[in-house]
């Protein structure tokens, strides 16, 4: 094993390579599959930006409800999505409102699913997502990153897990359970099933596995193992670029 200083130097070289080569890492999958945890870990490991595209749809849904809009009124929600100022990072801010916590509720889960079905809203947000990742050096998570947003992403990953596992994770997620007391896992499972149906059945950008994506079932698998498997694929891509 190399000395700590050497390891840090190697990490520095890896991060520099990632940034200069502009890799785009696409992480897709349903709710509760571990996208956020894995994407954040990979972004930290390779020194690149993490973008949670789901937070964008949630923020637009929150603002639409806040403004009293009918979520079914596509024209109104598209206009909001087009004009709203949205910052996605450690905090989620839309038109000056910090909604980091507020968008992680069952009500916004449902509202975001409705908003995401509008083709016009998806066009607006996909355009923003492409602009955010155009320079590369990004780990972007969502449901259509490897299929629609960046079909030519350098590394595509689809994370999945059993319905039971996903429900347990979501029920135990502090960000979603905050202030709600005891969580009914069965109820969470029903909610996730309904969201899955909406995501997979929408006509525009449905949740799907890209043909060239690395499929990982995270059921019962330690996060560190999942991160290591995806990181190995990224390392191979970095090596290919360095020698190609």
C-alpha positions as CSV (number, residue, x, y, z in Angstrom):
1,X,0.0,0.0,0.0
2,X,1.5,3.4,-0.9
3,X,2.2,6.0,1.8
4,X,-0.7,8.4,2.6
5,X,1.0,11.2,0.9
6,X,1.4,9.1,-2.3
7,X,-2.3,8.1,-2.1
8,X,-3.3,11.8,-1.9
9,X,-1.1,12.6,-4.8
10,X,-2.7,9.8,-6.9
11,X,-6.2,11.1,-5.9
12,X,-5.2,14.6,-7.0
13,X,-4.0,13.3,-10.4
14,X,-7.3,11.3,-10.8
15,X,-9.4,14.3,-9.9
16,X,-7.5,16.5,-12.3
17,X,-7.9,14.0,-15.1
18,X,-11.6,13.7,-14.4
19,X,-12.0,17.5,-14.6
20,X,-9.8,18.1,-17.6
21,X,-11.4,15.2,-19.6
22,X,-14.9,16.3,-18.7
23,X,-16.5,12.9,-18.0
24,X,-20.3,12.8,-17.7
25,X,-21.5,10.1,-15.3
26,X,-25.2,9.3,-15.6
27,X,-27.0,7.6,-12.6
28,X,-30.6,6.5,-13.2
29,X,-33.1,4.4,-11.3
30,X,-36.3,4.6,-9.3
31,X,-36.8,6.2,-5.9
32,X,-35.1,4.4,-3.0
33,X,-32.5,2.6,-5.2
34,X,-29.6,4.6,-3.7
35,X,-29.0,7.1,-6.5
36,X,-28.4,10.1,-4.3
37,X,-26.1,8.4,-1.9
38,X,-24.0,6.8,-4.6
39,X,-24.0,9.9,-6.8
40,X,-22.8,12.1,-4.0
41,X,-20.1,9.6,-3.0
42,X,-18.8,9.4,-6.6
43,X,-18.8,13.1,-7.0
44,X,-16.7,13.5,-3.9
45,X,-14.4,10.7,-4.9
46,X,-13.7,12.1,-8.3
47,X,-13.8,15.8,-7.5
48,X,-16.7,16.7,-9.8
49,X,-20.1,18.3,-9.6
50,X,-23.2,16.4,-8.3
51,X,-26.5,17.3,-9.9
52,X,-29.8,15.9,-8.6
53,X,-32.2,16.5,-11.4
54,X,-35.1,15.1,-9.4
55,X,-34.7,18.1,-7.1
56,X,-35.4,20.4,-10.1
57,X,-38.8,18.8,-10.7
58,X,-39.6,18.8,-7.0
59,X,-38.7,22.5,-6.8
60,X,-40.9,23.4,-9.7
61,X,-43.7,21.4,-8.2
62,X,-43.3,23.1,-4.8
63,X,-43.3,26.5,-6.5
64,X,-46.4,25.7,-8.5
65,X,-48.2,24.7,-5.3
66,X,-46.9,27.7,-3.5
67,X,-48.2,30.0,-6.3
68,X,-51.6,28.2,-6.3
69,X,-51.2,26.8,-9.9
70,X,-53.1,23.9,-11.1
71,X,-50.5,21.2,-11.6
72,X,-52.5,19.8,-14.5
73,X,-52.2,23.1,-16.3
74,X,-49.2,22.4,-18.5
75,X,-48.9,25.8,-20.0
76,X,-48.8,27.5,-16.5
77,X,-46.3,25.1,-15.1
78,X,-44.1,25.3,-18.2
79,X,-44.1,29.1,-17.9
80,X,-43.1,28.8,-14.2
81,X,-40.3,26.3,-15.0
82,X,-39.0,28.6,-17.8
83,X,-38.8,31.7,-15.7
84,X,-38.0,30.4,-12.3
85,X,-34.5,30.8,-10.9
86,X,-33.4,27.5,-9.5
87,X,-30.2,26.6,-7.7
88,X,-29.4,22.9,-7.2
89,X,-26.5,22.0,-4.9
90,X,-26.2,21.2,-1.2
91,X,-29.3,23.5,-0.9
92,X,-32.2,23.7,-3.3
93,X,-33.4,27.3,-3.8
94,X,-36.1,28.4,-6.2
95,X,-36.9,32.1,-6.7
96,X,-35.3,32.9,-3.4
97,X,-37.1,30.2,-1.4
98,X,-34.9,27.6,0.3
99,X,-36.9,24.4,-0.3
100,X,-34.2,21.9,0.6
101,X,-36.4,20.3,3.3
102,X,-39.8,21.2,2.0
103,X,-39.5,19.3,-1.3
104,X,-38.9,16.0,0.5
105,X,-42.4,15.1,1.5
106,X,-45.0,12.7,0.2
107,X,-47.1,15.6,-1.2
108,X,-44.2,16.9,-3.2
109,X,-43.4,13.3,-4.3
110,X,-46.8,13.1,-5.9
111,X,-46.8,16.7,-7.2
112,X,-43.4,16.2,-8.8
113,X,-44.6,13.1,-10.6
114,X,-47.5,15.1,-12.1
115,X,-45.2,17.9,-13.1
116,X,-42.6,15.6,-14.7
117,X,-45.3,14.1,-17.0
118,X,-45.7,17.4,-18.8
119,X,-43.6,17.3,-22.0
120,X,-43.1,21.0,-22.0
121,X,-41.7,21.0,-18.5
122,X,-39.3,18.2,-19.3
123,X,-38.1,20.1,-22.4
124,X,-37.3,23.2,-20.3
125,X,-35.6,21.3,-17.5
126,X,-33.7,18.9,-19.8
127,X,-32.3,21.9,-21.6
128,X,-31.1,23.3,-18.3
129,X,-29.6,19.9,-17.3
130,X,-27.7,19.7,-20.5
131,X,-26.3,23.2,-20.0
132,X,-25.3,22.2,-16.4
133,X,-23.4,19.1,-17.6
134,X,-22.1,20.3,-21.0
135,X,-18.6,20.9,-19.8
136,X,-18.5,17.5,-18.1
137,X,-16.9,16.7,-14.8
138,X,-20.4,15.9,-13.5
139,X,-22.3,13.1,-11.8
140,X,-25.9,13.6,-12.7
141,X,-28.7,11.5,-11.2
142,X,-32.3,11.1,-12.3
143,X,-34.6,8.9,-14.3
144,X,-33.7,9.7,-17.8
145,X,-30.1,10.9,-17.7
146,X,-28.5,8.1,-19.7
147,X,-31.5,7.7,-22.1
148,X,-32.5,11.3,-22.8
149,X,-30.4,14.0,-21.1
150,X,-27.0,12.6,-22.0
151,X,-27.4,9.5,-24.1
152,X,-23.7,9.7,-24.9
153,X,-22.6,9.9,-21.3
154,X,-19.2,8.4,-20.6
155,X,-20.5,6.0,-17.9
156,X,-24.1,5.1,-17.5
157,X,-25.4,3.3,-14.4
158,X,-28.9,2.1,-13.5
159,X,-29.4,1.4,-9.8
160,X,-32.3,-0.7,-8.7
161,X,-33.5,-2.6,-5.6
162,X,-36.4,-4.7,-4.5
163,X,-39.7,-2.9,-3.7
164,X,-39.4,-4.0,-0.1
165,X,-35.8,-2.7,0.2
166,X,-36.7,0.6,-1.4
167,X,-39.7,1.1,0.8
168,X,-37.6,0.4,3.9
169,X,-34.9,2.9,2.8
170,X,-37.4,5.6,2.0
171,X,-39.2,5.1,5.3
172,X,-35.9,5.4,7.2
173,X,-34.7,8.4,5.2
174,X,-34.5,11.3,7.6
175,X,-34.9,13.8,4.8
176,X,-38.3,12.3,3.9
177,X,-39.4,11.3,7.4
178,X,-38.6,14.6,9.2
179,X,-41.5,15.8,11.3
180,X,-43.8,13.0,10.3
181,X,-43.3,10.7,13.3
182,X,-43.6,6.9,12.7
183,X,-43.6,6.0,9.1
184,X,-45.9,3.3,7.6
185,X,-43.5,1.2,5.5
186,X,-46.5,-0.4,3.7
187,X,-47.8,3.0,2.9
188,X,-44.4,4.1,1.6
189,X,-44.3,1.0,-0.6
190,X,-47.7,1.8,-2.1
191,X,-46.6,5.4,-2.8
192,X,-43.4,4.2,-4.5
193,X,-45.3,1.7,-6.6
194,X,-47.6,4.5,-7.8
195,X,-44.7,6.8,-8.6
196,X,-43.0,4.0,-10.5
197,X,-46.1,3.4,-12.6
198,X,-46.3,7.1,-13.4
199,X,-42.6,7.3,-14.3
200,X,-42.5,4.3,-16.5
201,X,-45.8,5.0,-18.3
202,X,-45.3,8.7,-19.2
203,X,-45.0,9.3,-22.9
204,X,-42.0,11.5,-22.7
205,X,-38.7,10.4,-21.1
206,X,-40.1,7.4,-19.2
207,X,-38.0,5.7,-16.6
208,X,-36.0,3.0,-18.6
209,X,-32.6,1.3,-18.6
210,X,-30.2,2.5,-21.2
211,X,-29.0,-0.5,-23.3
212,X,-25.4,0.3,-22.4
213,X,-25.9,1.0,-18.8
214,X,-24.3,-0.9,-15.9
215,X,-27.2,-2.4,-14.0
216,X,-26.7,-2.8,-10.3
217,X,-29.2,-4.3,-7.9
218,X,-28.4,-2.6,-4.6
219,X,-30.7,-4.8,-2.5
220,X,-28.7,-5.9,0.6
221,X,-25.4,-4.5,-0.9
222,X,-23.3,-2.1,1.2
223,X,-23.1,1.4,-0.3
224,X,-19.3,1.2,-0.3
225,X,-19.5,-1.9,-2.5
226,X,-21.9,-0.2,-5.0
227,X,-19.7,2.9,-5.1
228,X,-16.5,0.8,-5.6
229,X,-18.1,-1.1,-8.6
230,X,-19.2,2.1,-10.3
231,X,-15.9,3.8,-9.5
232,X,-14.0,1.0,-11.1
233,X,-16.0,1.6,-14.4
234,X,-15.1,5.3,-14.1
235,X,-11.5,4.4,-13.6
236,X,-11.5,2.3,-16.7
237,X,-13.0,5.1,-18.7
238,X,-10.3,7.5,-17.4
239,X,-7.6,5.0,-18.3
240,X,-9.1,4.6,-21.8
241,X,-9.0,8.3,-22.4
242,X,-5.5,8.7,-21.0
243,X,-4.2,6.0,-23.4
244,X,-6.5,6.9,-26.4
